Amino acid sequence: MSFGLCNAPATFQRCMLEIFSDMMEETMEVFMDDFSVF
């Protein structure tokens, strides 16, 4: 059984949400490895 990057996508999503939490509802949308600024 490999113990590599088993939870990497969820961890990355959580980090992106924490980093950009102040801009989330106003000017930015984050989904996985893509973020849109509007």
Steps between C-alpha positions, in 0.01 A plus 500: 500500500643835403481796733591764243278794419176339616341822631688760294203649306297563815801644682583730209137617476497578872828694474372704206182585690699607806744713298228681303226498766479881516435527124279194454151646483591836350747457216624144477378146452730208584448145378777241537804632309317778317395841627299766319519870577199707404 
